[in-house]
């Protein structure tokens, strides 16, 4: 499973490749198109910075959610085990009558 950071990095690489292809085609193009490409380059740089921060934050939050789920599952499992142990101890102390065997 890839992290959000890896997904964002892959998208950024794809955008950069598209930009590079346009630059090659544009080398013969008009100055007006070059200006538009320069503007888009600035937006790409801004997006790269923001996307990296968002991806890192998403990964951190996911780690926190998984850790919380593990902690809760461990607590629930411990409670169940303790309850089963308590029943076992009561049965061995004679406090509880074992269930009758099933009828043939």
C-alpha positions as CSV (number, residue, x, y, z in Angstrom):
1,X,0.0,0.0,0.0
2,X,1.5,3.3,-1.0
3,X,1.5,6.3,1.3
4,X,-0.2,9.6,0.5
5,X,3.3,11.0,0.0
6,X,4.1,8.4,-2.6
7,X,0.8,9.1,-4.4
8,X,1.4,12.9,-4.4
9,X,5.0,12.4,-5.6
10,X,3.7,10.3,-8.5
11,X,1.2,12.9,-9.5
12,X,3.8,15.6,-9.3
13,X,6.2,13.6,-11.5
14,X,3.4,13.1,-14.1
15,X,2.7,16.9,-14.1
16,X,6.4,17.7,-14.5
17,X,6.6,15.3,-17.4
18,X,3.7,16.9,-19.1
19,X,5.2,20.3,-18.5
20,X,8.5,19.1,-20.0
21,X,6.8,17.8,-23.1
22,X,5.0,21.2,-23.6
23,X,8.3,23.0,-23.2
24,X,9.8,21.0,-26.1
25,X,6.8,21.7,-28.3
26,X,6.8,25.3,-27.3
27,X,10.4,26.0,-28.2
28,X,9.0,26.8,-31.6
29,X,5.9,28.5,-30.2
30,X,4.9,32.1,-29.5
31,X,6.1,34.3,-26.6
32,X,2.6,34.5,-25.3
33,X,2.4,30.8,-24.8
34,X,5.8,30.9,-23.0
35,X,4.3,33.5,-20.5
36,X,1.3,31.2,-19.8
37,X,3.7,28.3,-19.3
38,X,5.8,30.4,-16.8
39,X,2.6,31.2,-14.9
40,X,1.6,27.5,-14.8
41,X,5.2,26.6,-13.6
42,X,4.7,29.0,-10.6
43,X,1.4,27.3,-9.8
44,X,3.0,23.9,-10.1
45,X,5.7,24.9,-7.7
46,X,3.1,26.2,-5.2
47,X,1.1,23.0,-5.6
48,X,4.1,20.8,-5.0
49,X,4.8,22.5,-1.7
50,X,1.2,22.4,-0.5
51,X,0.7,18.8,-1.7
52,X,3.8,17.5,0.1
53,X,2.6,19.1,3.3
54,X,-0.9,17.7,2.9
55,X,0.4,14.2,2.1
56,X,2.7,14.2,5.1
57,X,-0.2,15.4,7.3
58,X,-2.5,12.6,5.9
59,X,0.1,10.0,6.6
60,X,0.6,11.2,10.1
61,X,-3.1,11.2,10.8
62,X,-3.4,7.8,9.4
63,X,-0.7,6.5,11.7
64,X,-2.5,8.1,14.6
65,X,-5.8,6.4,13.6
66,X,-4.1,3.0,13.3
67,X,-2.3,3.3,16.6
68,X,-5.6,4.3,18.3
69,X,-7.4,1.3,16.8
70,X,-4.6,-1.0,17.9
71,X,-4.8,0.4,21.4
72,X,-8.5,0.0,21.6
73,X,-8.5,-3.5,20.2
74,X,-5.8,-4.5,22.7
75,X,-7.9,-3.1,25.6
76,X,-11.0,-5.0,24.4
77,X,-9.0,-8.2,23.9
78,X,-7.6,-7.8,27.4
79,X,-11.0,-7.3,28.9
80,X,-12.4,-10.4,27.2
81,X,-9.4,-12.5,28.2
82,X,-9.8,-11.3,31.8
83,X,-13.5,-12.1,31.8
84,X,-12.9,-15.6,30.4
85,X,-10.1,-16.2,33.0
86,X,-12.5,-15.1,35.8
87,X,-15.1,-17.6,34.6
88,X,-12.5,-20.3,34.5
89,X,-11.4,-19.6,38.0
90,X,-15.0,-19.5,39.3
91,X,-15.7,-22.9,37.6
92,X,-12.6,-24.4,39.2
93,X,-13.4,-23.0,42.6
94,X,-16.8,-24.7,42.5
95,X,-18.7,-21.4,42.4
96,X,-20.4,-22.3,39.2
97,X,-21.9,-25.5,38.1
98,X,-20.6,-26.7,34.7
99,X,-23.2,-27.0,32.0
100,X,-25.0,-30.3,31.7
101,X,-23.9,-32.5,28.8
102,X,-26.1,-32.5,25.8
103,X,-28.8,-35.2,25.7
104,X,-28.1,-38.1,23.4
